[in-house]
Amino acid sequence: MQIGVWYPTAKTSSRPFMQFEEYVYLLAQELDFSPLTQNQRQQAIASFMKEPLSRGVSEAQLQRLKKLKTGAIKNARRNLQ
């Protein structure tokens, strides 16, 4: 079982903000934490897109969503201040 821990941190230039598609990949690793293959990444994206596409969201909109930067920094250090 995957457990995410979220805490405040300061933005540093060495750690970029995560893109939305990284969350999709994390969902694909919910039960198996090994690194995803390219095929598994493609399957994760296809699985994520299936529901929105069935509801009329365009593929172009979902492609833009995948590339959006979030406010999260993966493996960030805690900000103790």
mmCIF file of the N, C-alpha and C atoms, coordinates in Angstrom:
data_MODEL
# 
_entry.id   MODEL 
# 
loop_
_atom_site.group_PDB 
_atom_site.id 
_atom_site.type_symbol 
_atom_site.label_atom_id 
_atom_site.label_alt_id 
_atom_site.label_comp_id 
_atom_site.label_asym_id 
_atom_site.label_entity_id 
_atom_site.label_seq_id 
_atom_site.pdbx_PDB_ins_code 
_atom_site.Cartn_x 
_atom_site.Cartn_y 
_atom_site.Cartn_z 
_atom_site.occupancy 
_atom_site.B_iso_or_equiv 
_atom_site.pdbx_formal_charge 
_atom_site.auth_seq_id 
_atom_site.auth_comp_id 
_atom_site.auth_asym_id 
_atom_site.auth_atom_id 
_atom_site.pdbx_PDB_model_num 
ATOM 1   N N  . MET A 1 1  ? 0.837   -1.162 0.000   1.00 0.00 ? 1  MET A N  1 
ATOM 2   C CA . MET A 1 1  ? 0.000   0.000  0.000   1.00 0.00 ? 1  MET A CA 1 
ATOM 3   C C  . MET A 1 1  ? 0.891   1.238  0.000   1.00 0.00 ? 1  MET A C  1 
ATOM 4   N N  . GLN A 1 2  ? 0.582   2.149  -0.884  1.00 0.00 ? 2  GLN A N  1 
ATOM 5   C CA . GLN A 1 2  ? 1.346   3.389  -0.983  1.00 0.00 ? 2  GLN A CA 1 
ATOM 6   C C  . GLN A 1 2  ? 0.768   4.420  -0.015  1.00 0.00 ? 2  GLN A C  1 
ATOM 7   N N  . ILE A 1 3  ? 1.638   5.113  0.675   1.00 0.00 ? 3  ILE A N  1 
ATOM 8   C CA . ILE A 1 3  ? 1.225   6.177  1.582   1.00 0.00 ? 3  ILE A CA 1 
ATOM 9   C C  . ILE A 1 3  ? 1.991   7.435  1.207   1.00 0.00 ? 3  ILE A C  1 
ATOM 10  N N  . GLY A 1 4  ? 1.267   8.499  0.923   1.00 0.00 ? 4  GLY A N  1 
ATOM 11  C CA . GLY A 1 4  ? 1.898   9.773  0.590   1.00 0.00 ? 4  GLY A CA 1 
ATOM 12  C C  . GLY A 1 4  ? 1.924   10.664 1.819   1.00 0.00 ? 4  GLY A C  1 
ATOM 13  N N  . VAL A 1 5  ? 3.034   11.322 2.034   1.00 0.00 ? 5  VAL A N  1 
ATOM 14  C CA . VAL A 1 5  ? 3.166   12.262 3.147   1.00 0.00 ? 5  VAL A CA 1 
ATOM 15  C C  . VAL A 1 5  ? 3.423   13.640 2.548   1.00 0.00 ? 5  VAL A C  1 
ATOM 16  N N  . TRP A 1 6  ? 2.587   14.587 2.928   1.00 0.00 ? 6  TRP A N  1 
ATOM 17  C CA . TRP A 1 6  ? 2.701   15.935 2.404   1.00 0.00 ? 6  TRP A CA 1 
ATOM 18  C C  . TRP A 1 6  ? 3.053   16.880 3.541   1.00 0.00 ? 6  TRP A C  1 
ATOM 19  N N  . TYR A 1 7  ? 4.008   17.756 3.309   1.00 0.00 ? 7  TYR A N  1 
ATOM 20  C CA . TYR A 1 7  ? 4.429   18.705 4.326   1.00 0.00 ? 7  TYR A CA 1 
ATOM 21  C C  . TYR A 1 7  ? 4.975   19.951 3.633   1.00 0.00 ? 7  TYR A C  1 
ATOM 22  N N  . PRO A 1 8  ? 4.969   21.085 4.328   1.00 0.00 ? 8  PRO A N  1 
ATOM 23  C CA . PRO A 1 8  ? 5.473   22.322 3.726   1.00 0.00 ? 8  PRO A CA 1 
ATOM 24  C C  . PRO A 1 8  ? 6.969   22.239 3.450   1.00 0.00 ? 8  PRO A C  1 
ATOM 25  N N  . THR A 1 9  ? 7.376   22.856 2.368   1.00 0.00 ? 9  THR A N  1 
ATOM 26  C CA . THR A 1 9  ? 8.792   22.942 2.037   1.00 0.00 ? 9  THR A CA 1 
ATOM 27  C C  . THR A 1 9  ? 9.027   24.234 1.260   1.00 0.00 ? 9  THR A C  1 
ATOM 28  N N  . ALA A 1 10 ? 10.244  24.638 1.225   1.00 0.00 ? 10 ALA A N  1 
ATOM 29  C CA . ALA A 1 10 ? 10.605  25.822 0.433   1.00 0.00 ? 10 ALA A CA 1 
ATOM 30  C C  . ALA A 1 10 ? 11.007  25.374 -0.962  1.00 0.00 ? 10 ALA A C  1 
ATOM 31  N N  . LYS A 1 11 ? 10.626  26.146 -1.966  1.00 0.00 ? 11 LYS A N  1 
ATOM 32  C CA . LYS A 1 11 ? 10.995  25.852 -3.347  1.00 0.00 ? 11 LYS A CA 1 
ATOM 33  C C  . LYS A 1 11 ? 12.480  26.120 -3.518  1.00 0.00 ? 11 LYS A C  1 
ATOM 34  N N  . THR A 1 12 ? 13.170  25.152 -4.087  1.00 0.00 ? 12 THR A N  1 
ATOM 35  C CA . THR A 1 12 ? 14.584  25.342 -4.414  1.00 0.00 ? 12 THR A CA 1 
ATOM 36  C C  . THR A 1 12 ? 14.766  25.117 -5.901  1.00 0.00 ? 12 THR A C  1 
ATOM 37  N N  . SER A 1 13 ? 15.771  25.715 -6.462  1.00 0.00 ? 13 SER A N  1 
ATOM 38  C CA . SER A 1 13 ? 16.000  25.570 -7.895  1.00 0.00 ? 13 SER A CA 1 
ATOM 39  C C  . SER A 1 13 ? 16.453  24.155 -8.259  1.00 0.00 ? 13 SER A C  1 
ATOM 40  N N  . SER A 1 14 ? 16.946  23.405 -7.284  1.00 0.00 ? 14 SER A N  1 
ATOM 41  C CA . SER A 1 14 ? 17.438  22.064 -7.586  1.00 0.00 ? 14 SER A CA 1 
ATOM 42  C C  . SER A 1 14 ? 16.324  21.023 -7.689  1.00 0.00 ? 14 SER A C  1 
ATOM 43  N N  . ARG A 1 15 ? 15.157  21.335 -7.190  1.00 0.00 ? 15 ARG A N  1 
ATOM 44  C CA . ARG A 1 15 ? 14.021  20.400 -7.222  1.00 0.00 ? 15 ARG A CA 1 
ATOM 45  C C  . ARG A 1 15 ? 12.846  21.067 -7.944  1.00 0.00 ? 15 ARG A C  1 
ATOM 46  N N  . PRO A 1 16 ? 12.542  20.605 -9.147  1.00 0.00 ? 16 PRO A N  1 
ATOM 47  C CA . PRO A 1 16 ? 11.434  21.227 -9.886  1.00 0.00 ? 16 PRO A CA 1 
ATOM 48  C C  . PRO A 1 16 ? 10.080  20.773 -9.332  1.00 0.00 ? 16 PRO A C  1 
ATOM 49  N N  . PHE A 1 17 ? 9.061   21.566 -9.597  1.00 0.00 ? 17 PHE A N  1 
ATOM 50  C CA . PHE A 1 17 ? 7.707   21.167 -9.252  1.00 0.00 ? 17 PHE A CA 1 
ATOM 51  C C  . PHE A 1 17 ? 7.316   19.959 -10.106 1.00 0.00 ? 17 PHE A C  1 
ATOM 52  N N  . MET A 1 18 ? 6.528   19.082 -9.523  1.00 0.00 ? 18 MET A N  1 
ATOM 53  C CA . MET A 1 18 ? 6.076   17.888 -10.234 1.00 0.00 ? 18 MET A CA 1 
ATOM 54  C C  . MET A 1 18 ? 5.053   18.262 -11.301 1.00 0.00 ? 18 MET A C  1 
ATOM 55  N N  . GLN A 1 19 ? 5.059   17.504 -12.383 1.00 0.00 ? 19 GLN A N  1 
ATOM 56  C CA . GLN A 1 19 ? 4.019   17.642 -13.383 1.00 0.00 ? 19 GLN A CA 1 
ATOM 57  C C  . GLN A 1 19 ? 2.870   16.712 -12.993 1.00 0.00 ? 19 GLN A C  1 
ATOM 58  N N  . PHE A 1 20 ? 1.677   17.053 -13.445 1.00 0.00 ? 20 PHE A N  1 
ATOM 59  C CA . PHE A 1 20 ? 0.496   16.274 -13.111 1.00 0.00 ? 20 PHE A CA 1 
ATOM 60  C C  . PHE A 1 20 ? 0.672   14.804 -13.508 1.00 0.00 ? 20 PHE A C  1 
ATOM 61  N N  . GLU A 1 21 ? 1.309   14.543 -14.648 1.00 0.00 ? 21 GLU A N  1 
ATOM 62  C CA . GLU A 1 21 ? 1.444   13.159 -15.096 1.00 0.00 ? 21 GLU A CA 1 
ATOM 63  C C  . GLU A 1 21 ? 2.252   12.308 -14.108 1.00 0.00 ? 21 GLU A C  1 
ATOM 64  N N  . GLU A 1 22 ? 3.093   12.934 -13.300 1.00 0.00 ? 22 GLU A N  1 
ATOM 65  C CA . GLU A 1 22 ? 3.834   12.169 -12.298 1.00 0.00 ? 22 GLU A CA 1 
ATOM 66  C C  . GLU A 1 22 ? 2.895   11.557 -11.255 1.00 0.00 ? 22 GLU A C  1 
ATOM 67  N N  . TYR A 1 23 ? 1.787   12.241 -10.984 1.00 0.00 ? 23 TYR A N  1 
ATOM 68  C CA . TYR A 1 23 ? 0.778   11.680 -10.081 1.00 0.00 ? 23 TYR A CA 1 
ATOM 69  C C  . TYR A 1 23 ? 0.134   10.445 -10.703 1.00 0.00 ? 23 TYR A C  1 
ATOM 70  N N  . VAL A 1 24 ? -0.096  10.505 -12.002 1.00 0.00 ? 24 VAL A N  1 
ATOM 71  C CA . VAL A 1 24 ? -0.662  9.350  -12.706 1.00 0.00 ? 24 VAL A CA 1 
ATOM 72  C C  . VAL A 1 24 ? 0.284   8.160  -12.568 1.00 0.00 ? 24 VAL A C  1 
ATOM 73  N N  . TYR A 1 25 ? 1.570   8.408  -12.707 1.00 0.00 ? 25 TYR A N  1 
ATOM 74  C CA . TYR A 1 25 ? 2.554   7.322  -12.568 1.00 0.00 ? 25 TYR A CA 1 
ATOM 75  C C  . TYR A 1 25 ? 2.587   6.791  -11.134 1.00 0.00 ? 25 TYR A C  1 
ATOM 76  N N  . LEU A 1 26 ? 2.450   7.679  -10.153 1.00 0.00 ? 26 LEU A N  1 
ATOM 77  C CA . LEU A 1 26 ? 2.415   7.227  -8.759  1.00 0.00 ? 26 LEU A CA 1 
ATOM 78  C C  . LEU A 1 26 ? 1.214   6.319  -8.504  1.00 0.00 ? 26 LEU A C  1 
ATOM 79  N N  . LEU A 1 27 ? 0.074   6.655  -9.104  1.00 0.00 ? 27 LEU A N  1 
ATOM 80  C CA . LEU A 1 27 ? -1.102  5.789  -8.959  1.00 0.00 ? 27 LEU A CA 1 
ATOM 81  C C  . LEU A 1 27 ? -0.839  4.408  -9.530  1.00 0.00 ? 27 LEU A C  1 
ATOM 82  N N  . ALA A 1 28 ? -0.080  4.348  -10.613 1.00 0.00 ? 28 ALA A N  1 
ATOM 83  C CA . ALA A 1 28 ? 0.242   3.066  -11.240 1.00 0.00 ? 28 ALA A CA 1 
ATOM 84  C C  . ALA A 1 28 ? 1.191   2.238  -10.381 1.00 0.00 ? 28 ALA A C  1 
ATOM 85  N N  . GLN A 1 29 ? 1.853   2.873  -9.435  1.00 0.00 ? 29 GLN A N  1 
ATOM 86  C CA . GLN A 1 29 ? 2.793   2.182  -8.549  1.00 0.00 ? 29 GLN A CA 1 
ATOM 87  C C  . GLN A 1 29 ? 2.196   1.936  -7.168  1.00 0.00 ? 29 GLN A C  1 
ATOM 88  N N  . GLU A 1 30 ? 0.880   1.995  -7.077  1.00 0.00 ? 30 GLU A N  1 
ATOM 89  C CA . GLU A 1 30 ? 0.213   1.892  -5.788  1.00 0.00 ? 30 GLU A CA 1 
ATOM 90  C C  . GLU A 1 30 ? 0.506   0.574  -5.067  1.00 0.00 ? 30 GLU A C  1 
ATOM 91  N N  . LEU A 1 31 ? 0.612   -0.510 -5.814  1.00 0.00 ? 31 LEU A N  1 
ATOM 92  C CA . LEU A 1 31 ? 0.849   -1.813 -5.196  1.00 0.00 ? 31 LEU A CA 1 
ATOM 93  C C  . LEU A 1 31 ? 2.213   -2.402 -5.512  1.00 0.00 ? 31 LEU A C  1 
ATOM 94  N N  . ASP A 1 32 ? 2.848   -1.894 -6.546  1.00 0.00 ? 32 ASP A N  1 
ATOM 95  C CA . ASP A 1 32 ? 4.170   -2.382 -6.951  1.00 0.00 ? 32 ASP A CA 1 
ATOM 96  C C  . ASP A 1 32 ? 5.065   -1.159 -7.104  1.00 0.00 ? 32 ASP A C  1 
ATOM 97  N N  . PHE A 1 33 ? 6.028   -1.020 -6.200  1.00 0.00 ? 33 PHE A N  1 
ATOM 98  C CA . PHE A 1 33 ? 6.833   0.207  -6.149  1.00 0.00 ? 33 PHE A CA 1 
ATOM 99  C C  . PHE A 1 33 ? 8.028   0.213  -7.095  1.00 0.00 ? 33 PHE A C  1 
ATOM 100 N N  . SER A 1 34 ? 8.204   -0.846 -7.850  1.00 0.00 ? 34 SER A N  1 
ATOM 101 C CA . SER A 1 34 ? 9.346   -0.883 -8.762  1.00 0.00 ? 34 SER A CA 1 
ATOM 102 C C  . SER A 1 34 ? 9.158   0.167  -9.863  1.00 0.00 ? 34 SER A C  1 
ATOM 103 N N  . PRO A 1 35 ? 10.263  0.640  -10.417 1.00 0.00 ? 35 PRO A N  1 
ATOM 104 C CA . PRO A 1 35 ? 10.174  1.659  -11.475 1.00 0.00 ? 35 PRO A CA 1 
ATOM 105 C C  . PRO A 1 35 ? 9.302   1.180  -12.636 1.00 0.00 ? 35 PRO A C  1 
ATOM 106 N N  . LEU A 1 36 ? 8.538   2.104  -13.209 1.00 0.00 ? 36 LEU A N  1 
ATOM 107 C CA . LEU A 1 36 ? 7.671   1.768  -14.329 1.00 0.00 ? 36 LEU A CA 1 
ATOM 108 C C  . LEU A 1 36 ? 8.461   1.666  -15.622 1.00 0.00 ? 36 LEU A C  1 
ATOM 109 N N  . THR A 1 37 ? 8.086   0.710  -16.431 1.00 0.00 ? 37 THR A N  1 
ATOM 110 C CA . THR A 1 37 ? 8.641   0.625  -17.783 1.00 0.00 ? 37 THR A CA 1 
ATOM 111 C C  . THR A 1 37 ? 7.923   1.653  -18.652 1.00 0.00 ? 37 THR A C  1 
ATOM 112 N N  . GLN A 1 38 ? 8.436   1.889  -19.836 1.00 0.00 ? 38 GLN A N  1 
ATOM 113 C CA . GLN A 1 38 ? 7.781   2.814  -20.754 1.00 0.00 ? 38 GLN A CA 1 
ATOM 114 C C  . GLN A 1 38 ? 6.372   2.317  -21.074 1.00 0.00 ? 38 GLN A C  1 
ATOM 115 N N  . ASN A 1 39 ? 6.217   1.008  -21.260 1.00 0.00 ? 39 ASN A N  1 
ATOM 116 C CA . ASN A 1 39 ? 4.904   0.432  -21.547 1.00 0.00 ? 39 ASN A CA 1 
ATOM 117 C C  . ASN A 1 39 ? 3.945   0.656  -20.369 1.00 0.00 ? 39 ASN A C  1 
ATOM 118 N N  . GLN A 1 40 ? 4.420   0.482  -19.159 1.00 0.00 ? 40 GLN A N  1 
ATOM 119 C CA . GLN A 1 40 ? 3.577   0.702  -17.978 1.00 0.00 ? 40 GLN A CA 1 
ATOM 120 C C  . GLN A 1 40 ? 3.173   2.170  -17.848 1.00 0.00 ? 40 GLN A C  1 
ATOM 121 N N  . ARG A 1 41 ? 4.080   3.061  -18.206 1.00 0.00 ? 41 ARG A N  1 
ATOM 122 C CA . ARG A 1 41 ? 3.738   4.492  -18.184 1.00 0.00 ? 41 ARG A CA 1 
ATOM 123 C C  . ARG A 1 41 ? 2.633   4.791  -19.190 1.00 0.00 ? 41 ARG A C  1 
ATOM 124 N N  . GLN A 1 42 ? 2.759   4.234  -20.375 1.00 0.00 ? 42 GLN A N  1 
ATOM 125 C CA . GLN A 1 42 ? 1.741   4.440  -21.409 1.00 0.00 ? 42 GLN A CA 1 
ATOM 126 C C  . GLN A 1 42 ? 0.399   3.863  -20.966 1.00 0.00 ? 42 GLN A C  1 
ATOM 127 N N  . GLN A 1 43 ? 0.425   2.691  -20.330 1.00 0.00 ? 43 GLN A N  1 
ATOM 128 C CA . GLN A 1 43 ? -0.806  2.079  -19.832 1.00 0.00 ? 43 GLN A CA 1 
ATOM 129 C C  . GLN A 1 43 ? -1.432  2.930  -18.728 1.00 0.00 ? 43 GLN A C  1 
ATOM 130 N N  . ALA A 1 44 ? -0.601  3.495  -17.857 1.00 0.00 ? 44 ALA A N  1 
ATOM 131 C CA . ALA A 1 44 ? -1.104  4.342  -16.778 1.00 0.00 ? 44 ALA A CA 1 
ATOM 132 C C  . ALA A 1 44 ? -1.807  5.575  -17.339 1.00 0.00 ? 44 ALA A C  1 
ATOM 133 N N  . ILE A 1 45 ? -1.212  6.188  -18.334 1.00 0.00 ? 45 ILE A N  1 
ATOM 134 C CA . ILE A 1 45 ? -1.814  7.369  -18.959 1.00 0.00 ? 45 ILE A CA 1 
ATOM 135 C C  . ILE A 1 45 ? -3.123  6.992  -19.651 1.00 0.00 ? 45 ILE A C  1 
ATOM 136 N N  . ALA A 1 46 ? -3.122  5.873  -20.385 1.00 0.00 ? 46 ALA A N  1 
ATOM 137 C CA . ALA A 1 46 ? -4.332  5.434  -21.080 1.00 0.00 ? 46 ALA A CA 1 
ATOM 138 C C  . ALA A 1 46 ? -5.455  5.147  -20.086 1.00 0.00 ? 46 ALA A C  1 
ATOM 139 N N  . SER A 1 47 ? -5.117  4.521  -18.975 1.00 0.00 ? 47 SER A N  1 
ATOM 140 C CA . SER A 1 47 ? -6.106  4.210  -17.951 1.00 0.00 ? 47 SER A CA 1 
ATOM 141 C C  . SER A 1 47 ? -6.665  5.491  -17.335 1.00 0.00 ? 47 SER A C  1 
ATOM 142 N N  . PHE A 1 48 ? -5.786  6.449  -17.053 1.00 0.00 ? 48 PHE A N  1 
ATOM 143 C CA . PHE A 1 48 ? -6.212  7.729  -16.488 1.00 0.00 ? 48 PHE A CA 1 
ATOM 144 C C  . PHE A 1 48 ? -7.134  8.477  -17.453 1.00 0.00 ? 48 PHE A C  1 
ATOM 145 N N  . MET A 1 49 ? -6.830  8.446  -18.744 1.00 0.00 ? 49 MET A N  1 
ATOM 146 C CA . MET A 1 49 ? -7.555  9.229  -19.735 1.00 0.00 ? 49 MET A CA 1 
ATOM 147 C C  . MET A 1 49 ? -8.912  8.617  -20.100 1.00 0.00 ? 49 MET A C  1 
ATOM 148 N N  . LYS A 1 50 ? -9.082  7.349  -19.847 1.00 0.00 ? 50 LYS A N  1 
ATOM 149 C CA . LYS A 1 50 ? -10.282 6.634  -20.289 1.00 0.00 ? 50 LYS A CA 1 
ATOM 150 C C  . LYS A 1 50 ? -11.571 7.295  -19.808 1.00 0.00 ? 50 LYS A C  1 
ATOM 151 N N  . GLU A 1 51 ? -11.694 7.543  -18.525 1.00 0.00 ? 51 GLU A N  1 
ATOM 152 C CA . GLU A 1 51 ? -12.925 8.125  -17.967 1.00 0.00 ? 51 GLU A CA 1 
ATOM 153 C C  . GLU A 1 51 ? -13.188 9.539  -18.485 1.00 0.00 ? 51 GLU A C  1 
ATOM 154 N N  . PRO A 1 52 ? -12.221 10.462 -18.401 1.00 0.00 ? 52 PRO A N  1 
ATOM 155 C CA . PRO A 1 52 ? -12.497 11.816 -18.917 1.00 0.00 ? 52 PRO A CA 1 
ATOM 156 C C  . PRO A 1 52 ? -12.857 11.819 -20.413 1.00 0.00 ? 52 PRO A C  1 
ATOM 157 N N  . LEU A 1 53 ? -12.189 10.981 -21.201 1.00 0.00 ? 53 LEU A N  1 
ATOM 158 C CA . LEU A 1 53 ? -12.498 10.915 -22.631 1.00 0.00 ? 53 LEU A CA 1 
ATOM 159 C C  . LEU A 1 53 ? -13.937 10.457 -22.850 1.00 0.00 ? 53 LEU A C  1 
ATOM 160 N N  . SER A 1 54 ? -14.392 9.494  -22.030 1.00 0.00 ? 54 SER A N  1 
ATOM 161 C CA . SER A 1 54 ? -15.761 8.999  -22.177 1.00 0.00 ? 54 SER A CA 1 
ATOM 162 C C  . SER A 1 54 ? -16.796 10.055 -21.806 1.00 0.00 ? 54 SER A C  1 
ATOM 163 N N  . ARG A 1 55 ? -16.364 11.084 -21.085 1.00 0.00 ? 55 ARG A N  1 
ATOM 164 C CA . ARG A 1 55 ? -17.278 12.153 -20.661 1.00 0.00 ? 55 ARG A CA 1 
ATOM 165 C C  . ARG A 1 55 ? -17.139 13.418 -21.518 1.00 0.00 ? 55 ARG A C  1 
ATOM 166 N N  . GLY A 1 56 ? -16.389 13.308 -22.615 1.00 0.00 ? 56 GLY A N  1 
ATOM 167 C CA . GLY A 1 56 ? -16.320 14.420 -23.553 1.00 0.00 ? 56 GLY A CA 1 
ATOM 168 C C  . GLY A 1 56 ? -15.115 15.325 -23.434 1.00 0.00 ? 56 GLY A C  1 
ATOM 169 N N  . VAL A 1 57 ? -14.219 15.047 -22.509 1.00 0.00 ? 57 VAL A N  1 
ATOM 170 C CA . VAL A 1 57 ? -12.989 15.834 -22.421 1.00 0.00 ? 57 VAL A CA 1 
ATOM 171 C C  . VAL A 1 57 ? -12.117 15.450 -23.618 1.00 0.00 ? 57 VAL A C  1 
ATOM 172 N N  . SER A 1 58 ? -11.536 16.431 -24.270 1.00 0.00 ? 58 SER A N  1 
ATOM 173 C CA . SER A 1 58 ? -10.729 16.136 -25.452 1.00 0.00 ? 58 SER A CA 1 
ATOM 174 C C  . SER A 1 58 ? -9.354  15.603 -25.057 1.00 0.00 ? 58 SER A C  1 
ATOM 175 N N  . GLU A 1 59 ? -8.765  14.842 -25.956 1.00 0.00 ? 59 GLU A N  1 
ATOM 176 C CA . GLU A 1 59 ? -7.419  14.328 -25.706 1.00 0.00 ? 59 GLU A CA 1 
ATOM 177 C C  . GLU A 1 59 ? -6.417  15.470 -25.588 1.00 0.00 ? 59 GLU A C  1 
ATOM 178 N N  . ALA A 1 60 ? -6.624  16.524 -26.375 1.00 0.00 ? 60 ALA A N  1 
ATOM 179 C CA . ALA A 1 60 ? -5.722  17.690 -26.308 1.00 0.00 ? 60 ALA A CA 1 
ATOM 180 C C  . ALA A 1 60 ? -5.767  18.323 -24.916 1.00 0.00 ? 60 ALA A C  1 
ATOM 181 N N  . GLN A 1 61 ? -6.965  18.419 -24.323 1.00 0.00 ? 61 GLN A N  1 
ATOM 182 C CA . GLN A 1 61 ? -7.076  18.978 -22.975 1.00 0.00 ? 61 GLN A CA 1 
ATOM 183 C C  . GLN A 1 61 ? -6.339  18.110 -21.957 1.00 0.00 ? 61 GLN A C  1 
ATOM 184 N N  . LEU A 1 62 ? -6.475  16.792 -22.098 1.00 0.00 ? 62 LEU A N  1 
ATOM 185 C CA . LEU A 1 62 ? -5.798  15.887 -21.170 1.00 0.00 ? 62 LEU A CA 1 
ATOM 186 C C  . LEU A 1 62 ? -4.284  15.915 -21.359 1.00 0.00 ? 62 LEU A C  1 
ATOM 187 N N  . GLN A 1 63 ? -3.835  16.086 -22.577 1.00 0.00 ? 63 GLN A N  1 
ATOM 188 C CA . GLN A 1 63 ? -2.397  16.192 -22.830 1.00 0.00 ? 63 GLN A CA 1 
ATOM 189 C C  . GLN A 1 63 ? -1.842  17.448 -22.166 1.00 0.00 ? 63 GLN A C  1 
ATOM 190 N N  . ARG A 1 64 ? -2.602  18.543 -22.217 1.00 0.00 ? 64 ARG A N  1 
ATOM 191 C CA . ARG A 1 64 ? -2.175  19.787 -21.540 1.00 0.00 ? 64 ARG A CA 1 
ATOM 192 C C  . ARG A 1 64 ? -2.168  19.587 -20.031 1.00 0.00 ? 64 ARG A C  1 
ATOM 193 N N  . LEU A 1 65 ? -3.191  18.915 -19.505 1.00 0.00 ? 65 LEU A N  1 
ATOM 194 C CA . LEU A 1 65 ? -3.270  18.652 -18.071 1.00 0.00 ? 65 LEU A CA 1 
ATOM 195 C C  . LEU A 1 65 ? -2.056  17.861 -17.601 1.00 0.00 ? 65 LEU A C  1 
ATOM 196 N N  . LYS A 1 66 ? -1.660  16.853 -18.353 1.00 0.00 ? 66 LYS A N  1 
ATOM 197 C CA . LYS A 1 66 ? -0.503  16.026 -17.984 1.00 0.00 ? 66 LYS A CA 1 
ATOM 198 C C  . LYS A 1 66 ? 0.745   16.858 -17.765 1.00 0.00 ? 66 LYS A C  1 
ATOM 199 N N  . LYS A 1 67 ? 0.907   17.911 -18.528 1.00 0.00 ? 67 LYS A N  1 
ATOM 200 C CA . LYS A 1 67 ? 2.138   18.707 -18.489 1.00 0.00 ? 67 LYS A CA 1 
ATOM 201 C C  . LYS A 1 67 ? 2.084   19.868 -17.505 1.00 0.00 ? 67 LYS A C  1 
ATOM 202 N N  . LEU A 1 68 ? 0.924   20.084 -16.874 1.00 0.00 ? 68 LEU A N  1 
ATOM 203 C CA . LEU A 1 68 ? 0.824   21.180 -15.906 1.00 0.00 ? 68 LEU A CA 1 
ATOM 204 C C  . LEU A 1 68 ? 1.719   20.927 -14.704 1.00 0.00 ? 68 LEU A C  1 
ATOM 205 N N  . LYS A 1 69 ? 2.353   21.975 -14.253 1.00 0.00 ? 69 LYS A N  1 
ATOM 206 C CA . LYS A 1 69 ? 3.157   21.907 -13.035 1.00 0.00 ? 69 LYS A CA 1 
ATOM 207 C C  . LYS A 1 69 ? 2.234   22.020 -11.832 1.00 0.00 ? 69 LYS A C  1 
ATOM 208 N N  . THR A 1 70 ? 2.496   21.233 -10.822 1.00 0.00 ? 70 THR A N  1 
ATOM 209 C CA . THR A 1 70 ? 1.731   21.299 -9.581  1.00 0.00 ? 70 THR A CA 1 
ATOM 210 C C  . THR A 1 70 ? 2.532   22.116 -8.572  1.00 0.00 ? 70 THR A C  1 
ATOM 211 N N  . GLY A 1 71 ? 2.017   22.227 -7.373  1.00 0.00 ? 71 GLY A N  1 
ATOM 212 C CA . GLY A 1 71 ? 2.743   22.907 -6.305  1.00 0.00 ? 71 GLY A CA 1 
ATOM 213 C C  . GLY A 1 71 ? 3.566   21.957 -5.469  1.00 0.00 ? 71 GLY A C  1 
ATOM 214 N N  . ALA A 1 72 ? 3.682   20.702 -5.914  1.00 0.00 ? 72 ALA A N  1 
ATOM 215 C CA . ALA A 1 72 ? 4.383   19.671 -5.137  1.00 0.00 ? 72 ALA A CA 1 
ATOM 216 C C  . ALA A 1 72 ? 5.798   19.457 -5.662  1.00 0.00 ? 72 ALA A C  1 
ATOM 217 N N  . ILE A 1 73 ? 6.690   19.122 -4.742  1.00 0.00 ? 73 ILE A N  1 
ATOM 218 C CA . ILE A 1 73 ? 8.075   18.794 -5.081  1.00 0.00 ? 73 ILE A CA 1 
ATOM 219 C C  . ILE A 1 73 ? 8.330   17.383 -4.571  1.00 0.00 ? 73 ILE A C  1 
ATOM 220 N N  . LYS A 1 74 ? 8.621   16.478 -5.492  1.00 0.00 ? 74 LYS A N  1 
ATOM 221 C CA . LYS A 1 74 ? 8.827   15.080 -5.107  1.00 0.00 ? 74 LYS A CA 1 
ATOM 222 C C  . LYS A 1 74 ? 10.099  14.933 -4.269  1.00 0.00 ? 74 LYS A C  1 
ATOM 223 N N  . ASN A 1 75 ? 9.983   14.184 -3.177  1.00 0.00 ? 75 ASN A N  1 
ATOM 224 C CA . ASN A 1 75 ? 11.109  13.922 -2.270  1.00 0.00 ? 75 ASN A CA 1 
ATOM 225 C C  . ASN A 1 75 ? 11.739  15.204 -1.726  1.00 0.00 ? 75 ASN A C  1 
ATOM 226 N N  . ALA A 1 76 ? 10.907  16.185 -1.464  1.00 0.00 ? 76 ALA A N  1 
ATOM 227 C CA . ALA A 1 76 ? 11.394  17.464 -0.947  1.00 0.00 ? 76 ALA A CA 1 
ATOM 228 C C  . ALA A 1 76 ? 11.857  17.305 0.506   1.00 0.00 ? 76 ALA A C  1 
ATOM 229 N N  . ARG A 1 77 ? 12.739  18.167 0.911   1.00 0.00 ? 77 ARG A N  1 
ATOM 230 C CA . ARG A 1 77 ? 13.187  18.185 2.314   1.00 0.00 ? 77 ARG A CA 1 
ATOM 231 C C  . ARG A 1 77 ? 12.184  18.990 3.111   1.00 0.00 ? 77 ARG A C  1 
ATOM 232 N N  . ARG A 1 78 ? 12.004  18.594 4.355   1.00 0.00 ? 78 ARG A N  1 
ATOM 233 C CA . ARG A 1 78 ? 11.097  19.313 5.241   1.00 0.00 ? 78 ARG A CA 1 
ATOM 234 C C  . ARG A 1 78 ? 11.610  20.726 5.492   1.00 0.00 ? 78 ARG A C  1 
ATOM 235 N N  . ASN A 1 79 ? 10.674  21.649 5.578   1.00 0.00 ? 79 ASN A N  1 
ATOM 236 C CA . ASN A 1 79 ? 10.990  23.026 5.944   1.00 0.00 ? 79 ASN A CA 1 
ATOM 237 C C  . ASN A 1 79 ? 10.680  23.172 7.423   1.00 0.00 ? 79 ASN A C  1 
ATOM 238 N N  . LEU A 1 80 ? 11.698  23.234 8.258   1.00 0.00 ? 80 LEU A N  1 
ATOM 239 C CA . LEU A 1 80 ? 11.499  23.267 9.707   1.00 0.00 ? 80 LEU A CA 1 
ATOM 240 C C  . LEU A 1 80 ? 11.301  24.661 10.267  1.00 0.00 ? 80 LEU A C  1 
ATOM 241 N N  . GLN A 1 81 ? 11.301  25.660 9.433   1.00 0.00 ? 81 GLN A N  1 
ATOM 242 C CA . GLN A 1 81 ? 11.143  27.031 9.935   1.00 0.00 ? 81 GLN A CA 1 
ATOM 243 C C  . GLN A 1 81 ? 9.709   27.418 10.080  1.00 0.00 ? 81 GLN A C  1 
# 
